[in-house]
Amino acid sequence: MRLALLLASTMLLTVAASAAEVNVPAATGGADVTVYNNDFALVRERRSFRLPAAAAQLAFTGVSTQMQPETALLDVVKGEPVKISAQNFNFNIVSQSALLERAVGQEITVFLPNAAGLSTPIRARVLSADGPVFEIDGKVHTGVQGRLVFDKLPEGLRSTPTLLLDVTGAANKDADAEFSYLTSGLNWRADYVMQYDADAARMDLTGWATVTNTTGVDFKDAKLKLIAGEVNRVSAPREIRMMTAKAMNAQAAPAPPLADGVGEAEFEGTHVYTIAKATTLADKESKQLSLMSAGGVPVVRELTLRNAQPYIYFQQMRGQLQESNAAIELSFKNDPAAKLGLPLPAGVMRVYSLDERDSLQFMGESRIDHRAAGADVRVALGRDFDVSANREQTVYVHASDTSDVSAWKITLKNAKARAVKVRVLEPMPASWEITKETHAHDASNAGTVEWVMDVPAKGQAVLEYNVKSIR
């Protein structure tokens, strides 16, 4: 019995070793490429092949150098199905260093330049690929300058990354299959350009999708989809593939701000942006695609002073003066009434505006998170040179094991020739009570106390408040 098993195993190995290799090139129609925010993508291609025998090795070339071979799927959609018994991802690409590494201990030909300006061929044994180091006529040589010629291409080296599948199936039958896999090296982000009109308190907003390809392969005429949102990478590859296939058929909701040829649809907590026009994603290239555009969006400009952490209410800080400048922030509502109302993927928003001489100036930039339709969007631009504040603790009492009492004084200073309003935001601990204050606060947010302070031109305003904090 053991001898029979051994003979059977030997026969299988012999069949696998002698199986003909069938090159399965990428289809000319272009791949379906779905790019996620987390530096990975799903690639789906249609490929055709014919097995010359019942057992063969399918070689899928033109795949990403960063593909995750364990996620590869081969689904025959036309023709006889095949059974996959093993697979191997060969990403050791032909290069001088790879050739030298495989030739260590072997002889190659080195063409050395001579005094006549010609090249003299000599045989040299490769001792190390690091350098490299050669043995020539019994002596060890480094720093050899010459053309290297190898006798043959070492086994296992290929000119392009290749996924090898050992399969069995019907011989001499044409098959069309959907080949898909997950890969790193493809990423996208949103970039926004805001042209802010301070006098009209409005802006023109343009959104771009910046797609970066570092997979080592070009995706020509790809059908591109961009996923905004978070996808759990623990999910099974087939579940991700099926999800994307459904998302591809999702009906996009009408959204006037979207650029021409861009569709948007919600699917399972994410948003799918479909680029209608076929797009080529070249390796080592970042491509910008128009995503959306909106004009005349109402914008509110605010000066904001934010305290850092609520821990300050539980410690002695008398004598410590905290100085800072007010932050400049622009905010707008992402809804149809504001001429928007579509999901805004996370990205960087850059703001430009005209100065007093009508010259365009860069005001600042800020990263925004994914913002759903109807949400508020806030863009931090920097700090106001002329509006500053001093915060100091005037009283601190550790009242009990569970409570502390402190008093605070915030002095706002305005060096401008006009009055300004400043929002003062103080984060609070889980349980708190304002026992005394010089100005009424807004208590709409349980975790933050807000005061709106009027600061006169070339003057100052003082806010004082007492707080009881419960541990």
VEXDO-501253 format. One record per residue (C-alpha): z, y negated, x negated; residue number from 1; residue in three letters. Coordinates in Angstrom, 1 decimal. Each point is the difference from the previous one (the first is absolute). Layout:
BEGIN
z;y;x;lumke;kolkol
Z;Y;X;NUM;ALA
...
This chain:
BEGIN
z;y;x;lumke;kolkol
0.0;0.0;0.0;1;MET
0.9;-2.4;-2.8;2;ARG
-3.2;0.9;-1.8;3;LEU
-2.0;-0.7;3.1;4;ALA
1.6;-3.4;0.4;5;LEU
-0.6;-0.8;-3.6;6;LEU
-3.7;1.0;0.3;7;LEU
-0.3;-2.1;3.2;8;ALA
1.5;-3.0;-1.7;9;SER
-2.3;0.4;-3.0;10;THR
-3.0;0.1;2.3;11;MET
1.1;-3.2;1.8;12;LEU
0.4;-1.8;-3.3;13;LEU
-3.4;1.3;-1.1;14;THR
-1.6;-1.3;3.2;15;VAL
1.7;-3.4;-0.2;16;ALA
-1.0;-0.3;-3.7;17;ALA
-3.6;0.8;0.6;18;SER
-0.4;-2.0;3.3;19;ALA
-2.9;-2.5;-0.2;20;ALA
0.9;-3.6;-0.1;21;GLU
-1.6;-2.1;2.7;22;VAL
-0.1;-3.8;-0.4;23;ASN
0.9;-1.7;3.2;24;VAL
-1.0;-3.7;-0.5;25;PRO
1.2;-2.8;2.2;26;ALA
-2.1;-0.8;3.1;27;ALA
-2.4;-2.9;-0.3;28;THR
1.3;-1.5;3.3;29;GLY
3.3;-1.3;-1.5;30;GLY
3.6;1.1;0.5;31;ALA
2.5;-1.0;2.6;32;ASP
2.7;-1.7;-2.0;33;VAL
3.3;-1.0;1.6;34;THR
2.2;-2.1;-2.3;35;VAL
3.7;-0.4;0.6;36;TYR
2.4;-2.7;-1.2;37;ASN
1.9;2.4;-2.3;38;ASN
-2.6;0.6;-2.7;39;ASP
-1.7;3.0;1.5;40;PHE
-2.9;0.8;2.1;41;ALA
-1.6;2.8;2.1;42;LEU
-3.6;0.9;-1.0;43;VAL
-2.2;1.9;2.4;44;ARG
-3.5;1.1;-0.9;45;GLU
-2.7;2.2;1.4;46;ARG
-1.3;2.5;-2.5;47;ARG
-2.5;2.8;0.2;48;SER
-0.3;3.3;-2.0;49;PHE
-1.4;3.5;-0.1;50;ARG
1.8;3.0;-1.5;51;LEU
-2.3;2.0;-2.3;52;PRO
2.3;3.0;0.5;53;ALA
3.0;1.1;2.1;54;ALA
2.3;-1.3;-2.7;55;ALA
-0.7;-3.4;-1.7;56;ALA
1.7;-3.0;-1.5;57;GLN
-0.7;-3.3;1.7;58;LEU
0.1;-3.0;-2.4;59;ALA
0.8;-3.2;1.8;60;PHE
-1.1;-2.8;-2.4;61;THR
0.3;-3.8;0.5;62;GLY
3.7;0.2;1.1;63;VAL
2.7;-2.4;-0.9;64;SER
1.7;0.6;-3.4;65;THR
3.3;-0.6;1.9;66;GLN
-0.6;2.3;2.8;67;MET
2.9;2.2;1.2;68;GLN
-1.7;3.4;-0.1;69;PRO
2.8;1.6;2.2;70;GLU
-1.2;-2.2;2.9;71;THR
-3.6;1.0;-0.2;72;ALA
-1.5;1.4;3.2;73;LEU
-3.4;1.7;0.6;74;LEU
-1.0;0.3;3.6;75;ASP
-3.4;1.6;0.7;76;VAL
-1.4;-1.8;3.0;77;VAL
-3.4;1.7;0.0;78;LYS
-0.8;3.5;-1.3;79;GLY
2.1;3.0;-0.9;80;GLU
3.7;-0.7;-1.0;81;PRO
1.2;0.7;-3.5;82;VAL
3.3;1.3;-1.3;83;LYS
1.7;-1.8;-2.9;84;ILE
1.9;2.3;-2.4;85;SER
0.8;-2.5;-2.8;86;ALA
-0.7;-3.5;-1.1;87;GLN
0.2;-1.9;-3.3;88;ASN
-0.3;-3.7;-0.6;89;PHE
-1.7;-0.7;-3.3;90;ASN
0.5;-3.6;-1.0;91;PHE
-0.3;0.4;-3.8;92;ASN
-3.1;-2.2;-0.5;93;ILE
-2.3;0.1;-3.0;94;VAL
1.0;-2.6;-2.6;95;SER
0.2;-0.1;-3.8;96;GLN
3.8;0.5;0.1;97;SER
-0.4;2.9;2.4;98;ALA
-2.7;1.6;-2.1;99;LEU
2.1;-0.4;-3.1;100;LEU
3.1;1.5;1.6;101;GLU
-2.0;3.1;1.1;102;ARG
-1.6;0.3;-3.5;103;ALA
3.2;0.1;-2.0;104;VAL
-0.2;2.9;-2.4;105;GLY
-3.8;0.2;0.3;106;GLN
-2.9;-1.5;-2.0;107;GLU
-2.2;-2.8;1.2;108;ILE
-2.8;-2.0;-1.7;109;THR
0.8;-3.6;-1.3;110;VAL
-2.9;-2.2;-1.0;111;PHE
1.2;-2.3;-2.8;112;LEU
-1.9;-3.1;-1.0;113;PRO
-1.3;0.1;-3.6;114;ASN
-1.0;-2.6;-2.6;115;ALA
-3.6;0.1;1.2;116;ALA
1.0;-1.0;3.5;117;GLY
-0.6;3.4;1.4;118;LEU
2.4;2.6;1.5;119;SER
0.9;3.2;-1.8;120;THR
1.2;2.9;2.1;121;PRO
3.1;1.9;-1.2;122;ILE
2.1;2.7;1.6;123;ARG
3.7;-0.9;0.6;124;ALA
2.9;1.9;1.6;125;ARG
2.0;-2.0;2.5;126;VAL
3.7;0.1;-1.0;127;LEU
1.2;-2.5;2.5;128;SER
-1.5;-2.1;2.8;129;ALA
2.5;-2.8;-0.7;130;ASP
-1.8;-2.2;-2.5;131;GLY
-2.0;2.3;-0.3;132;PRO
0.8;2.1;-3.0;133;VAL
-2.6;2.3;-1.6;134;PHE
-0.2;2.6;-2.7;135;GLU
-3.1;-0.5;-2.1;136;ILE
-0.7;2.2;-3.1;137;ASP
3.6;1.1;-0.1;138;GLY
1.5;-3.5;0.1;139;LYS
1.6;-1.9;2.9;140;VAL
-1.7;-3.2;1.1;141;HIS
1.1;-2.8;2.3;142;THR
-1.8;-3.2;1.0;143;GLY
-3.4;1.8;-0.1;144;VAL
-2.7;-2.3;1.3;145;GLN
-3.0;1.8;1.3;146;GLY
-1.8;1.5;3.0;147;ARG
1.6;3.2;1.4;148;LEU
-2.1;2.8;1.3;149;VAL
1.6;2.9;1.8;150;PHE
-1.8;3.4;0.1;151;ASP
0.6;0.5;3.8;152;LYS
1.8;-1.4;3.0;153;LEU
3.5;1.6;0.1;154;PRO
0.7;2.1;3.0;155;GLU
2.1;-2.0;2.6;156;GLY
-1.4;-3.4;-0.8;157;LEU
-2.2;-1.7;2.6;158;ARG
-1.8;-3.3;0.3;159;SER
1.7;-0.8;3.3;160;THR
3.2;1.1;1.7;161;PRO
-0.7;3.2;1.9;162;THR
1.9;2.0;2.6;163;LEU
-0.8;3.7;-0.3;164;LEU
0.4;2.2;3.1;165;LEU
-0.2;3.8;-0.2;166;ASP
-1.5;1.0;3.3;167;VAL
-1.4;3.0;1.8;168;THR
-2.4;-0.1;2.9;169;GLY
-3.5;0.7;1.3;170;ALA
-2.6;0.0;-2.8;171;ALA
-3.2;-2.0;0.2;172;ASN
1.1;-2.0;3.1;173;LYS
0.0;-3.8;0.2;174;ASP
3.3;-1.6;0.8;175;ALA
1.0;-3.5;0.8;176;ASP
3.7;-0.8;-0.6;177;ALA
2.4;-2.9;0.3;178;GLU
1.8;-0.4;-3.4;179;PHE
3.1;-2.2;0.0;180;SER
2.9;-0.8;-2.4;181;TYR
2.7;-2.5;-0.7;182;LEU
-0.2;-2.0;-3.2;183;THR
1.9;-2.7;-1.8;184;SER
-1.9;-2.9;-1.6;185;GLY
-1.1;-1.7;3.2;186;LEU
2.0;-2.8;1.4;187;ASN
-0.4;-3.0;2.2;188;TRP
2.0;-3.2;0.8;189;ARG
-0.6;-3.0;2.2;190;ALA
-0.5;-3.4;-1.5;191;ASP
0.2;-3.1;2.1;192;TYR
-1.3;-3.5;-0.6;193;VAL
1.6;-2.8;2.0;194;MET
-1.5;-3.5;0.1;195;GLN
2.9;-2.1;1.2;196;TYR
-0.5;-3.4;1.7;197;ASP
3.3;-1.8;-0.2;198;ALA
-1.0;-2.9;2.3;199;ASP
-1.2;2.2;2.8;200;ALA
2.7;2.7;-0.6;201;ALA
-2.8;2.7;0.2;202;ARG
-1.7;2.4;-2.4;203;MET
-3.1;2.0;-0.4;204;ASP
0.8;3.6;-1.0;205;LEU
-2.3;2.5;-1.7;206;THR
1.0;3.6;-0.7;207;GLY
-1.6;2.2;-2.6;208;TRP
0.4;3.7;-0.7;209;ALA
0.2;0.7;-3.8;210;THR
-0.9;3.6;-0.7;211;VAL
0.5;1.3;-3.6;212;THR
-1.5;3.2;-1.3;213;ASN
1.3;1.7;-3.2;214;THR
-0.9;3.6;0.9;215;THR
-2.6;0.4;-2.7;216;GLY
-2.8;0.5;2.5;217;VAL
-2.2;-2.2;2.1;218;ASP
-0.1;0.3;3.7;219;PHE
-3.5;-1.2;1.0;220;LYS
-0.7;-1.2;3.5;221;ASP
3.4;1.1;1.2;222;ALA
1.1;-0.2;3.6;223;LYS
3.2;-2.0;-0.6;224;LEU
3.2;-0.1;2.0;225;LYS
3.2;-1.8;-1.0;226;LEU
3.4;1.1;1.2;227;ILE
2.8;-2.6;0.3;228;ALA
3.4;1.5;0.4;229;GLY
2.2;2.7;-1.5;230;GLU
-1.0;3.7;0.0;231;VAL
2.5;2.7;-1.0;232;ASN
-1.6;1.8;-3.0;233;ARG
1.9;3.2;0.9;234;VAL
-2.3;0.7;2.9;235;SER
-2.4;2.9;-0.4;236;ALA
-3.5;-1.0;-1.2;237;PRO
-1.7;1.5;3.1;238;ARG
2.2;-2.1;2.2;239;GLU
-1.0;-3.1;-1.9;240;ILE
-3.6;0.9;0.2;241;ARG
0.1;0.6;3.7;242;MET
1.9;-3.2;0.6;243;MET
-2.6;-1.9;-1.9;244;THR
-2.8;1.7;1.9;245;ALA
1.6;-1.0;3.3;246;LYS
0.5;-3.5;-1.3;247;ALA
-3.7;-0.2;-0.9;248;MET
-0.8;0.5;3.7;249;ASN
2.7;-2.4;1.2;250;ALA
-1.3;-2.9;2.1;251;GLN
0.5;-3.3;-1.7;252;ALA
1.6;-2.7;2.2;253;ALA
-1.9;-3.3;0.1;254;PRO
1.4;-2.5;-2.4;255;ALA
-1.9;-3.3;-0.4;256;PRO
1.5;-0.8;-3.5;257;PRO
-1.4;3.2;-1.6;258;LEU
-3.0;-0.5;-2.3;259;ALA
-3.4;1.2;1.2;260;ASP
-0.4;3.8;-0.4;261;GLY
3.7;0.6;-0.2;262;VAL
1.8;2.1;2.7;263;GLY
3.7;0.4;0.4;264;GLU
1.9;2.7;1.9;265;ALA
3.6;1.2;0.2;266;GLU
0.8;3.6;-0.8;267;PHE
3.4;1.7;-0.3;268;GLU
1.9;-3.0;-1.3;269;GLY
-2.8;-1.2;-2.3;270;THR
-3.0;-2.2;0.4;271;HIS
-3.5;1.1;-1.0;272;VAL
-2.5;-2.5;-1.1;273;TYR
-3.6;1.3;0.0;274;THR
-2.7;-1.6;-2.1;275;ILE
-3.2;0.5;1.9;276;ALA
-2.4;-0.6;-2.9;277;LYS
-0.2;2.8;-2.7;278;ALA
1.8;-1.2;-3.1;279;THR
-0.3;1.2;-3.6;280;THR
3.3;0.3;-1.9;281;LEU
-0.8;0.1;-3.7;282;ALA
2.5;1.4;-2.4;283;ASP
2.2;-2.6;-1.8;284;LYS
-1.0;-2.6;2.5;285;GLU
1.8;-2.2;2.5;286;SER
-2.0;-0.9;3.1;287;LYS
0.9;-2.7;2.5;288;GLN
-1.1;0.5;3.6;289;LEU
0.4;-2.6;2.8;290;SER
2.6;1.2;2.4;291;LEU
0.8;-2.9;2.4;292;MET
-0.4;-3.7;0.5;293;SER
1.7;-2.5;2.3;294;ALA
-0.1;-3.8;0.2;295;GLY
2.3;-2.7;1.4;296;GLY
3.1;2.1;-0.1;297;VAL
3.2;-2.1;0.7;298;PRO
2.4;0.0;-2.9;299;VAL
3.6;-1.3;-0.4;300;VAL
1.2;-1.3;-3.3;301;ARG
3.7;0.3;-0.7;302;GLU
2.5;-0.6;-2.8;303;LEU
2.5;2.8;-0.2;304;THR
3.2;0.5;-1.9;305;LEU
1.2;3.6;-0.1;306;ARG
3.2;1.4;-1.4;307;ASN
-0.4;3.1;-2.0;308;ALA
2.6;2.6;1.1;309;GLN
2.9;0.2;2.5;310;PRO
2.4;1.3;-2.7;311;TYR
0.9;-3.6;-0.9;312;ILE
2.3;-0.1;3.1;313;TYR
2.3;2.7;-1.6;314;PHE
0.8;-1.5;-3.3;315;GLN
1.4;-3.1;-1.8;316;GLN
-2.8;-2.3;-1.0;317;MET
1.8;-3.4;-0.2;318;ARG
-1.3;-2.2;-2.8;319;GLY
-3.4;1.7;-0.1;320;GLN
-2.7;-2.3;1.0;321;LEU
-3.2;1.7;1.2;322;GLN
-3.1;-2.2;-0.3;323;GLU
-3.5;0.7;1.5;324;SER
-3.1;-1.6;1.4;325;ASN
-1.2;0.5;3.5;326;ALA
-2.8;2.5;0.5;327;ALA
-3.3;-1.0;1.5;328;ILE
-1.2;2.4;2.7;329;GLU
-2.9;0.2;2.4;330;LEU
0.3;2.0;3.1;331;SER
-2.4;1.0;2.8;332;PHE
-0.1;2.2;3.0;333;LYS
-2.4;3.0;-0.2;334;ASN
-1.1;0.0;3.6;335;ASP
-3.2;-0.8;2.0;336;PRO
1.5;-3.4;1.1;337;ALA
-0.1;-0.9;-3.7;338;ALA
-3.6;1.3;-0.4;339;LYS
1.3;3.2;-1.7;340;LEU
1.6;3.0;1.7;341;GLY
-1.0;2.9;-2.2;342;LEU
2.0;2.2;-2.4;343;PRO
0.2;-1.7;-3.5;344;LEU
0.2;2.6;-2.8;345;PRO
2.5;-0.7;-2.8;346;ALA
-1.4;-2.1;-2.8;347;GLY
0.1;-3.3;-1.9;348;VAL
-0.6;-3.2;1.9;349;MET
-1.2;-2.9;-2.2;350;ARG
0.1;-3.5;1.3;351;VAL
-2.2;-3.0;-0.8;352;TYR
0.1;-3.6;1.2;353;SER
-1.6;-3.4;-0.6;354;LEU
2.0;-2.6;-1.9;355;ASP
0.0;-3.7;0.6;356;GLU
-3.4;-0.3;-1.8;357;ARG
-1.5;2.8;2.1;358;ASP
0.0;2.4;-3.0;359;SER
0.8;3.6;0.7;360;LEU
3.3;1.2;-1.5;361;GLN
1.7;3.3;-0.2;362;PHE
3.4;-0.2;1.9;363;MET
1.4;3.5;-0.7;364;GLY
-0.2;3.6;1.0;365;GLU
2.3;2.5;1.7;366;SER
-0.1;3.7;0.8;367;ARG
0.2;0.9;3.7;368;ILE
0.9;3.4;1.4;369;ASP
-2.0;1.7;2.8;370;HIS
0.2;-2.4;2.9;371;ARG
-0.8;1.3;3.5;372;ALA
-1.7;-2.0;2.7;373;ALA
2.4;-2.5;1.5;374;GLY
2.3;-0.1;-3.0;375;ALA
0.9;-3.1;-2.0;376;ASP
-1.4;-0.4;-3.5;377;VAL
1.8;-2.1;-2.6;378;ARG
-1.5;-1.0;-3.3;379;VAL
2.2;-1.3;-2.9;380;ALA
-1.8;-2.5;-2.2;381;LEU
2.6;-1.0;-2.5;382;GLY
2.8;-2.6;-0.2;383;ARG
0.0;-3.7;0.9;384;ASP
0.5;-2.1;-3.2;385;PHE
1.7;-2.9;2.0;386;ASP
2.3;1.9;2.4;387;VAL
3.0;1.7;-1.5;388;SER
3.4;1.3;1.0;389;ALA
3.5;0.6;-1.5;390;ASN
2.2;2.7;1.5;391;ARG
3.6;0.3;-0.8;392;GLU
3.0;1.9;1.3;393;GLN
2.9;-2.4;0.8;394;THR
2.5;2.6;1.4;395;VAL
0.5;3.7;-0.5;396;TYR
2.9;2.0;1.5;397;VAL
0.3;3.8;0.0;398;HIS
1.7;0.0;3.4;399;ALA
0.6;3.8;0.3;400;SER
-1.3;3.4;-1.1;401;ASP
-2.8;-0.4;2.5;402;THR
-0.8;-3.7;0.2;403;SER
-0.8;-3.0;-2.2;404;ASP
-0.2;-3.7;0.8;405;VAL
-2.2;-2.4;-1.9;406;SER
-1.3;-3.5;0.3;407;ALA
-3.4;-1.3;-1.3;408;TRP
-1.7;-3.3;-0.7;409;LYS
-3.7;-0.3;-0.3;410;ILE
-1.4;-3.4;-1.2;411;THR
-3.7;-0.4;0.7;412;LEU
-1.9;-2.7;-2.0;413;LYS
-3.4;-1.5;0.8;414;ASN
-1.8;-2.1;-2.7;415;ALA
-3.1;-0.6;2.2;416;LYS
-0.9;-3.3;1.7;417;ALA
0.1;1.7;3.4;418;ARG
2.6;2.0;1.9;419;ALA
-0.2;3.8;0.0;420;VAL
1.5;2.9;2.0;421;LYS
1.5;3.0;-1.8;422;VAL
0.8;3.4;1.4;423;ARG
3.2;1.3;-1.5;424;VAL
0.3;3.8;0.4;425;LEU
3.3;1.7;-0.9;426;GLU
0.1;3.8;0.2;427;PRO
3.3;1.3;1.4;428;MET
1.9;3.3;-0.4;429;PRO
0.1;2.5;2.8;430;ALA
2.8;-1.8;1.8;431;SER
0.6;-3.8;-0.2;432;TRP
1.2;-3.1;1.8;433;GLU
-0.8;-3.6;-0.7;434;ILE
3.3;-1.8;0.7;435;THR
-1.0;-3.5;-0.9;436;LYS
-3.3;-1.8;-0.8;437;GLU
-1.3;-3.6;-0.3;438;THR
-3.4;1.0;1.7;439;HIS
-0.6;2.5;2.7;440;ALA
-1.7;3.2;-1.1;441;HIS
-2.5;2.3;1.6;442;ASP
1.6;3.3;0.8;443;ALA
-3.1;1.8;1.2;444;SER
0.0;2.4;-3.0;445;ASN
3.2;1.9;-0.4;446;ALA
-0.6;0.6;-3.7;447;GLY
-0.9;-3.6;-0.9;448;THR
1.4;-3.4;0.8;449;VAL
-2.6;-2.8;0.1;450;GLU
0.4;-3.8;0.0;451;TRP
-2.8;-2.5;0.2;452;VAL
0.9;-3.1;-2.1;453;MET
-1.6;-3.4;0.1;454;ASP
0.0;-1.5;-3.5;455;VAL
-0.8;-3.8;-0.1;456;PRO
-2.5;-1.4;-2.5;457;ALA
1.5;-0.7;-3.4;458;LYS
3.3;1.3;1.4;459;GLY
2.1;3.1;0.6;460;GLN
1.6;2.0;2.8;461;ALA
3.2;2.1;-0.2;462;VAL
0.7;3.3;1.8;463;LEU
3.5;1.4;0.0;464;GLU
1.2;3.2;1.8;465;TYR
2.8;2.4;0.0;466;ASN
-0.5;3.8;0.5;467;VAL
2.3;2.9;0.7;468;LYS
-1.5;3.2;-1.4;469;SER
1.1;3.5;1.1;470;ILE
-0.3;2.8;-2.5;471;ARG
